[in-house]
Amino acid sequence: MPDPTVPDSDIKALTILCFPSLSLADQMSLLQSGWMEILVLRVVFRSLALEDKLVYAEDYIMDEEQSKLAGVLDLNNAILQLVKKYKAMRIEKEEFVVVKAIALANSDSMQIEDVEAVQRLQDVLHGALQDYESAQHTEDPRRAGKIIMTLPLLRQTAARAVQHFCSIKQEGRVPMHKLFLELLEAKA
């Protein structure tokens, strides 16, 4: 196992080594279950440097007024709540990588075939987070727990996002990519 004091390579190695050990069906189940959480986390991470704005893409930043006009104020406020939590914690890129991996492995999918293999992946990722925190943040022995405690808000926010996009789909307001539609249907 790579040195936990080199977190980025350690986490990537864990993910690369552990995720493919799952069956293709379980990998797909995890992806179908956790894709929106991963997307929300990407928006959150890109938005950490700004104040009360969300960076959806490099060239697409929304403030409160734009959110109101677009009809996504509630969703954006929920995402901003996550941004504020992570900002207050001064979360690091390496921790974000682990949170994304944990969110992916923390599936609510009923289609998981090998529950024990997924549990092993969760244990490895949780251990990686604890190892990183004990090596990098000795001043805060509860930091790993604090980070894990953000996952319910992440899941709730991702569910809101899915609900929002499902309503857009039903109304037919915006054309959507086929893969995106398939992922929405898997969550609905």
BAFI-3210 file (N, C-alpha, C; in Angstrom, 3 decimals, decimal comma, padded with zeros to 6 digits):
// residues 188
n [1|2|3|4|5|6|7|8|9|10|11|12|13|14|15|16|17|18|19|20|21|22|23|24|25|26|27|28|29|30|31|32|33|34|35|36|37|38|39|40|41|42|43|44|45|46|47|48|49|50|51|52|53|54|55|56|57|58|59|60|61|62|63|64|65|66|67|68|69|70|71|72|73|74|75|76|77|78|79|80|81|82|83|84|85|86|87|88|89|90|91|92|93|94|95|96|97|98|99|100|101|102|103|104|105|106|107|108|109|110|111|112|113|114|115|116|117|118|119|120|121|122|123|124|125|126|127|128|129|130|131|132|133|134|135|136|137|138|139|140|141|142|143|144|145|146|147|148|149|150|151|152|153|154|155|156|157|158|159|160|161|162|163|164|165|166|167|168|169|170|171|172|173|174|175|176|177|178|179|180|181|182|183|184|185|186|187|188]
n.u [000,856|000,546|002,345|000,628|001,160|001,510|-000,938|-002,529|-001,559|-001,842|-004,610|-005,616|-004,377|-005,581|-008,252|-008,010|-006,997|-008,920|-011,610|-011,866|-011,770|-014,268|-017,233|-018,300|-021,008|-021,531|-019,870|-021,202|-023,661|-022,881|-021,960|-024,330|-025,834|-024,360|-023,622|-024,658|-023,965|-021,215|-021,008|-022,102|-020,191|-018,004|-018,805|-018,936|-016,219|-014,947|-016,036|-015,073|-013,209|-014,585|-017,012|-020,226|-020,986|-021,456|-019,490|-020,177|-019,022|-015,894|-016,385|-018,889|-020,468|-022,549|-024,388|-026,442|-028,552|-028,596|-029,228|-031,823|-033,134|-032,803|-034,307|-033,278|-032,661|-033,160|-031,838|-029,220|-028,692|-028,639|-026,382|-024,499|-024,509|-023,087|-020,640|-019,956|-019,653|-017,431|-015,566|-015,301|-014,079|-011,728|-011,139|-009,087|-007,672|-006,932|-008,512|-010,983|-010,867|-010,966|-013,476|-015,123|-014,624|-015,567|-018,246|-019,023|-018,692|-020,480|-023,106|-026,652|-027,844|-029,952|-029,189|-026,703|-024,498|-022,372|-022,182|-020,363|-017,878|-018,186|-018,442|-015,872|-014,423|-015,469|-014,480|-011,696|-011,458|-012,436|-010,520|-008,299|-008,942|-008,927|-006,230|-004,942|-005,878|-004,892|-002,200|-001,870|-003,426|-003,005|-003,747|-006,476|-008,185|-010,708|-011,360|-011,707|-014,154|-015,787|-015,693|-016,880|-019,411|-020,510|-021,587|-024,403|-025,695|-024,650|-025,784|-028,497|-028,547|-027,755|-029,949|-031,898|-030,951|-031,237|-034,017|-034,693|-033,649|-035,174|-037,702|-037,267|-036,824|-039,357|-040,923|-039,841|-038,223|-035,513|-033,234|-031,709|-028,771|-028,501|-027,210|-027,237|-030,004|-030,545|-029,166|-030,618|-033,093|-032,373|-032,038|-034,532]
n.v [-001,183|002,263|005,036|006,697|009,347|010,517|011,503|011,981|010,266|007,902|007,700|007,720|005,393|003,511|003,707|003,041|000,459|-000,858|-000,362|-001,570|-004,195|-004,892|-006,405|-005,813|-005,261|-004,401|-002,156|-000,565|-000,274|001,208|003,545|004,409|004,958|006,898|009,039|011,710|012,768|012,871|014,748|017,010|017,342|018,062|020,585|021,896|021,780|023,311|025,733|026,626|028,716|031,037|033,499|032,933|032,093|029,767|027,536|026,077|025,338|026,084|028,400|029,129|030,571|031,012|033,398|034,520|036,064|035,260|032,611|032,815|033,827|031,673|029,789|028,064|028,575|027,385|024,894|025,787|027,131|024,968|023,612|025,589|025,519|023,187|024,005|026,032|024,535|022,886|024,851|026,082|024,016|024,020|022,204|019,956|019,244|016,546|015,365|015,842|014,178|011,688|011,880|011,949|009,367|007,827|008,639|007,561|004,832|004,514|003,459|003,474|001,617|-001,027|-003,030|-004,149|-006,788|-008,148|-007,565|-007,730|-007,244|-004,587|-003,485|-003,993|-002,280|000,170|000,107|000,197|002,722|004,376|003,828|004,906|007,618|008,061|007,436|009,441|011,743|011,332|011,535|014,054|015,933|016,149|017,760|017,726|015,243|014,301|014,931|013,275|012,053|014,335|015,043|012,779|013,123|014,995|013,689|012,892|015,387|015,879|013,741|014,388|016,858|016,080|014,488|016,452|017,812|015,840|015,605|018,169|018,128|016,050|017,227|019,228|017,616|016,375|018,575|019,222|021,383|021,770|020,323|017,156|015,178|011,786|009,863|011,247|011,380|008,642|008,133|009,771|008,455|006,066|006,900|007,786]
n.w [000,000|-000,813|000,675|003,267|003,784|001,413|000,094|-002,307|-004,329|-002,938|-002,490|-005,101|-005,992|-004,296|-005,142|-007,838|-007,596|-006,001|-006,896|-009,510|-008,648|-008,009|-009,360|-012,749|-012,872|-010,240|-010,156|-012,037|-010,728|-008,473|-009,730|-011,023|-008,796|-007,360|-009,020|-009,175|-006,713|-006,994|-009,063|-007,765|-005,744|-007,326|-008,257|-005,790|-004,950|-006,955|-006,314|-003,898|-003,659|-004,095|-002,999|-002,019|-004,575|-007,240|-009,071|-011,838|-014,182|-015,769|-017,189|-016,325|-013,909|-011,134|-009,308|-006,544|-007,650|-010,355|-009,928|-008,930|-011,214|-012,941|-011,692|-009,799|-007,187|-004,617|-004,893|-005,427|-003,030|-001,286|-002,228|-001,750|001,015|001,537|000,431|002,242|004,606|003,962|003,413|005,922|007,240|005,973|003,920|002,121|-001,137|-001,363|000,591|-000,508|-002,729|-001,482|-000,227|-002,482|-003,483|-001,336|-001,323|-003,742|-003,215|-001,183|-001,618|-002,194|-003,618|-004,618|-006,211|-005,797|-006,120|-004,819|-001,790|000,301|-000,947|-001,715|000,815|001,777|000,102|000,992|003,620|003,155|001,952|004,007|005,928|004,603|004,664|007,448|007,994|006,522|007,831|010,431|009,924|008,696|010,045|012,910|014,980|015,119|016,051|015,448|012,897|010,577|011,162|011,178|008,508|007,330|008,373|006,694|004,589|004,658|004,135|001,620|000,162|000,424|-000,906|-003,472|-004,111|-004,258|-006,501|-008,488|-008,435|-009,333|-011,971|-013,005|-013,023|-014,911|-017,118|-017,374|-018,009|-020,393|-021,009|-021,565|-023,800|-023,217|-022,825|-023,904|-022,208|-019,762|-019,361|-019,051|-016,672|-014,940|-015,024|-013,825|-011,208|-010,526]
ca.u [000,000|001,353|002,509|-000,508|001,567|001,434|-002,351|-003,135|-001,193|-002,402|-006,048|-005,811|-003,982|-006,638|-009,433|-007,683|-006,831|-010,087|-012,855|-011,938|-011,923|-015,707|-017,773|-018,759|-022,384|-021,471|-019,320|-022,287|-024,643|-022,326|-021,963|-025,710|-026,329|-023,616|-023,131|-025,019|-023,154|-019,899|-021,152|-022,280|-018,882|-017,151|-019,238|-018,520|-014,766|-014,614|-016,626|-014,488|-012,433|-015,479|-017,948|-021,642|-021,143|-021,181|-018,778|-020,648|-017,975|-014,896|-016,965|-020,296|-020,523|-023,859|-024,582|-027,819|-029,483|-028,686|-029,918|-033,251|-033,610|-032,805|-035,221|-032,524|-032,183|-033,156|-030,762|-027,937|-028,506|-028,249|-024,986|-023,694|-024,391|-021,942|-019,441|-019,629|-019,147|-016,079|-014,711|-015,045|-013,143|-010,515|-010,926|-008,003|-007,959|-006,793|-009,705|-012,084|-010,747|-011,458|-014,921|-015,751|-014,543|-016,479|-019,607|-019,263|-018,794|-021,541|-024,286|-027,944|-028,369|-030,473|-028,700|-025,344|-024,435|-021,407|-022,236|-019,120|-016,806|-018,435|-018,109|-014,401|-014,011|-015,805|-013,536|-010,390|-011,534|-012,559|-009,188|-007,416|-009,267|-008,421|-004,762|-004,557|-006,165|-003,975|-000,862|-001,841|-004,191|-002,879|-004,376|-007,923|-008,368|-012,072|-011,565|-012,262|-015,577|-016,464|-015,822|-017,889|-020,724|-021,050|-022,173|-025,866|-026,061|-024,308|-026,807|-029,737|-028,374|-027,766|-031,343|-032,563|-030,501|-031,904|-035,424|-034,759|-033,450|-036,338|-038,797|-036,906|-037,051|-040,797|-041,452|-039,256|-037,692|-034,139|-032,820|-030,693|-027,981|-029,088|-026,608|-027,763|-031,385|-030,496|-028,763|-031,774|-034,095|-031,872|-032,215|-035,951]
ca.v [000,000|003,479|005,800|007,588|010,750|010,993|011,160|011,969|009,018|006,827|007,607|007,286|003,987|002,719|003,694|002,291|-000,948|-001,457|-000,267|-002,632|-005,517|-005,155|-006,862|-004,726|-004,941|-003,603|-000,851|000,193|000,064|002,307|004,754|004,857|005,455|008,024|009,997|013,101|013,194|013,203|016,027|018,068|017,565|018,799|021,987|022,395|021,980|024,456|026,949|026,943|029,962|032,180|033,791|032,900|031,809|028,380|027,365|024,859|025,059|027,148|029,619|029,253|030,847|031,556|034,032|034,385|036,668|034,369|031,408|033,148|033,933|030,339|028,935|027,042|029,191|026,399|023,941|026,463|027,375|023,690|023,363|026,577|025,053|022,267|024,817|026,710|023,527|022,492|026,038|026,234|022,953|024,169|020,880|019,911|018,502|015,114|014,954|015,843|012,960|010,582|012,054|011,501|007,905|007,295|008,878|006,579|003,497|004,541|003,354|003,043|000,765|-002,341|-003,989|-004,609|-008,253|-008,598|-006,562|-007,814|-006,579|-003,145|-003,144|-003,960|-001,031|001,241|000,028|000,656|004,175|004,981|003,709|005,872|008,939|008,115|007,485|010,775|012,719|011,154|011,978|015,449|016,820|015,599|018,697|017,500|013,795|013,975|015,511|012,272|011,946|015,558|014,954|011,745|013,666|015,834|012,835|012,982|016,624|015,666|012,875|015,165|017,867|015,365|014,093|017,680|018,074|014,857|016,010|019,354|017,739|015,253|018,147|019,854|016,589|016,217|019,766|019,304|022,739|021,776|019,007|016,527|014,106|010,471|009,257|011,977|010,923|007,279|008,229|010,310|007,393|005,085|007,476|008,092]
ca.w [000,000|-000,844|001,916|003,487|003,832|000,028|-000,006|-003,629|-004,996|-002,125|-002,720|-006,488|-006,058|-003,655|-005,997|-009,050|-007,247|-005,343|-007,657|-010,521|-008,038|-007,978|-010,639|-013,613|-012,464|-009,014|-010,535|-012,678|-009,687|-007,679|-010,565|-011,203|-007,516|-006,807|-010,015|-008,882|-005,570|-007,540|-009,776|-006,760|-005,115|-008,272|-008,197|-004,475|-004,923|-007,814|-005,749|-002,596|-003,676|-004,274|-001,915|-002,399|-006,005|-007,587|-010,334|-012,485|-015,171|-015,763|-017,759|-015,918|-012,476|-010,766|-008,013|-006,056|-008,605|-011,515|-009,465|-008,898|-012,595|-013,542|-010,948|-009,062|-005,949|-003,525|-005,147|-005,246|-001,593|-000,678|-002,602|-001,019|002,400|001,525|000,204|003,501|005,555|003,574|003,571|007,360|007,618|005,140|003,330|001,147|-002,365|-001,090|001,340|-001,469|-003,532|-000,651|-000,054|-003,734|-003,541|-000,320|-001,809|-004,800|-002,612|-000,177|-002,462|-001,670|-004,680|-004,237|-007,197|-005,492|-006,093|-003,816|-000,727|001,079|-001,702|-001,601|002,202|001,866|-000,542|001,935|004,741|002,677|001,760|005,334|006,520|003,936|005,207|008,823|007,936|006,058|008,886|011,565|009,506|008,257|010,935|014,262|015,917|015,142|015,939|015,013|011,564|009,659|011,491|010,729|007,050|007,063|008,748|005,616|003,554|004,568|003,444|000,212|-000,444|000,372|-001,947|-004,749|-004,362|-004,717|-007,872|-009,347|-008,494|-010,186|-013,364|-013,409|-013,356|-016,192|-018,141|-017,558|-018,662|-021,726|-021,195|-022,055|-024,300|-022,373|-023,423|-023,657|-021,016|-018,610|-019,177|-018,512|-015,267|-014,208|-014,908|-012,851|-009,872|-010,276]
c.u [000,897|001,354|001,340|-000,116|001,693|000,000|-002,906|-002,816|-001,789|-003,873|-006,331|-005,458|-005,052|-007,851|-009,177|-007,576|-008,124|-011,347|-012,935|-012,060|-013,400|-016,148|-018,237|-020,172|-022,389|-020,870|-020,414|-023,340|-024,165|-022,347|-023,371|-026,277|-025,660|-023,195|-023,468|-024,235|-021,761|-019,963|-021,300|-020,939|-017,928|-017,511|-018,765|-017,026|-014,355|-015,061|-015,981|-013,790|-013,313|-016,409|-019,370|-021,873|-020,798|-020,548|-019,206|-019,668|-017,037|-015,480|-018,437|-020,387|-021,859|-023,820|-026,058|-028,835|-029,675|-029,426|-031,420|-033,827|-033,725|-033,750|-034,532|-032,010|-032,116|-032,021|-029,405|-027,664|-028,081|-026,785|-024,067|-023,525|-023,216|-020,635|-019,010|-019,077|-017,696|-015,099|-014,328|-014,035|-011,780|-010,135|-009,895|-008,390|-007,915|-008,009|-010,916|-012,060|-011,296|-012,968|-015,651|-015,749|-015,498|-017,926|-019,969|-019,482|-019,954|-022,905|-025,540|-028,622|-028,823|-029,930|-027,274|-025,365|-023,538|-021,273|-020,937|-017,965|-016,961|-018,100|-016,600|-013,863|-014,289|-014,816|-012,158|-010,389|-011,633|-011,212|-008,206|-007,667|-008,719|-006,893|-004,287|-004,732|-005,201|-002,556|-000,802|-002,519|-004,191|-003,560|-005,885|-008,211|-009,766|-012,364|-012,173|-013,761|-016,369|-016,679|-016,895|-019,292|-021,291|-021,760|-023,705|-026,340|-025,752|-025,383|-028,129|-029,672|-028,404|-029,183|-032,158|-032,217|-031,173|-033,368|-035,596|-034,634|-034,582|-037,506|-038,514|-037,179|-038,542|-041,403|-040,907|-038,637|-036,329|-033,814|-031,676|-030,027|-028,569|-028,527|-027,130|-029,192|-031,425|-030,113|-029,899|-032,821|-033,664|-032,078|-033,685|-036,726]
c.v [001,240|004,197|006,763|009,050|011,338|010,715|011,074|010,664|007,827|006,618|007,143|005,813|003,096|002,594|002,846|000,803|-001,589|-001,444|-001,352|-004,035|-005,884|-005,673|-005,653|-004,296|-004,076|-002,227|000,024|000,611|001,233|003,614|005,299|005,454|006,761|009,115|011,439|013,624|013,609|014,542|017,192|018,373|018,323|020,281|022,611|022,703|023,189|025,770|027,395|028,299|031,210|032,338|033,840|032,788|030,349|028,313|026,019|024,385|026,249|028,485|029,814|029,333|031,505|032,186|033,901|034,920|035,781|033,082|031,632|033,153|032,567|029,376|027,829|027,566|028,184|025,392|024,590|026,773|026,097|023,373|024,331|026,194|024,067|023,029|025,459|025,732|023,165|023,653|026,217|025,192|023,128|022,825|020,968|019,042|016,993|014,580|014,902|014,590|011,772|010,682|011,603|009,980|007,264|007,476|007,859|005,185|003,386|004,488|002,983|002,111|-000,583|-003,433|-004,479|-006,131|-008,766|-007,524|-006,558|-007,111|-005,065|-002,686|-003,079|-002,669|000,152|001,271|000,557|002,177|004,907|004,941|004,700|007,277|009,073|008,206|008,873|011,794|012,566|011,591|013,483|016,427|016,278|016,484|018,461|016,009|013,379|014,455|014,507|012,109|013,150|015,534|013,939|012,279|014,629|014,997|012,857|014,258|016,511|014,833|013,625|016,196|017,221|014,921|015,292|017,985|017,113|015,236|017,210|018,965|016,856|016,158|018,878|018,881|016,446|017,389|019,930|020,655|022,764|020,391|018,460|015,387|012,758|009,809|009,921|011,527|009,513|007,284|008,784|009,226|006,340|005,580|007,663|006,888]
c.w [000,000|000,499|002,124|003,624|002,431|-000,419|-001,417|-004,343|-004,254|-002,462|-004,140|-006,624|-005,444|-004,559|-007,231|-008,745|-006,757|-006,198|-008,731|-009,930|-007,888|-009,343|-011,445|-013,219|-011,207|-009,280|-011,138|-011,651|-008,843|-008,469|-010,758|-009,924|-007,093|-007,767|-009,666|-007,674|-006,037|-008,270|-008,800|-006,087|-006,035|-008,266|-006,885|-004,473|-005,768|-007,194|-004,445|-002,563|-003,774|-003,077|-002,478|-003,899|-006,233|-008,970|-010,925|-013,546|-015,149|-016,239|-017,381|-014,396|-012,170|-009,385|-007,640|-007,059|-009,832|-011,149|-009,414|-010,301|-013,266|-012,827|-010,166|-007,724|-004,797|-003,680|-004,911|-003,777|-000,868|-000,994|-001,862|000,450|002,522|001,344|001,520|004,541|005,239|003,691|005,035|007,846|006,946|004,517|002,206|-000,045|-002,117|-000,337|000,415|-002,328|-002,753|-000,466|-001,317|-003,827|-002,536|-000,760|-002,886|-004,211|-001,628|-000,855|-001,680|-002,678|-004,132|-005,167|-006,929|-005,361|-004,967|-002,735|000,082|000,370|-001,626|-000,185|002,399|001,243|000,383|003,096|004,347|002,535|003,099|006,050|005,914|004,464|006,629|008,856|007,525|007,178|010,059|011,209|009,249|009,216|012,361|015,301|016,049|014,959|015,462|013,589|010,576|009,903|011,029|009,221|006,679|007,356|007,705|004,552|003,519|003,853|001,957|-000,475|-000,595|-000,762|-003,327|-005,105|-004,839|-006,162|-008,847|-009,521|-009,425|-011,662|-013,874|-013,780|-014,667|-017,334|-018,432|-018,310|-020,074|-022,036|-021,868|-022,607|-023,448|-023,127|-023,013|-022,390|-019,749|-018,316|-018,582|-017,032|-014,410|-013,983|-013,891|-011,420|-009,516|-009,807]
res [m|p|d|p|t|v|p|d|s|d|i|k|a|l|t|i|l|c|f|p|s|l|s|l|a|d|q|m|s|l|l|q|s|g|w|m|e|i|l|v|l|r|v|v|f|r|s|l|a|l|e|d|k|l|v|y|a|e|d|y|i|m|d|e|e|q|s|k|l|a|g|v|l|d|l|n|n|a|i|l|q|l|v|k|k|y|k|a|m|r|i|e|k|e|e|f|v|v|v|k|a|i|a|l|a|n|s|d|s|m|q|i|e|d|v|e|a|v|q|r|l|q|d|v|l|h|g|a|l|q|d|y|e|s|a|q|h|t|e|d|p|r|r|a|g|k|i|i|m|t|l|p|l|l|r|q|t|a|a|r|a|v|q|h|f|c|s|i|k|q|e|g|r|v|p|m|h|k|l|f|l|e|l|l|e|a|k|a]
***
